[in-house]
């Protein structure tokens, strides 16, 4: 399902993840809506999976439509996911 090196965008609600999925698919971005891996803590239980070369375009598209994820993780191994972006960092830098 999720390959090492792919990214997972995790959201705080099912509504937001579905909205993000619609935004990205309407732009022709190749993504996959999946159940969030057990190793990740999510409020909605879903994640958007995509290739790491799409990082900038996905983040820019979601920013433009105001539907940013809570956290974006990089899958390093089957049990290890490294956070590479967080909405908390954006909130903290705005103060």
Secondary structure, DSSP 8 states (H G I E B T S, - for coil): ---TTEEEEE-SSHHHHHHHHHHHHHTT---EEEE--TTS--SSSEEEEEEGGGHHHHHHHHHHTT---SEEEEEEETTEEEEEEEHHHHHHHT-
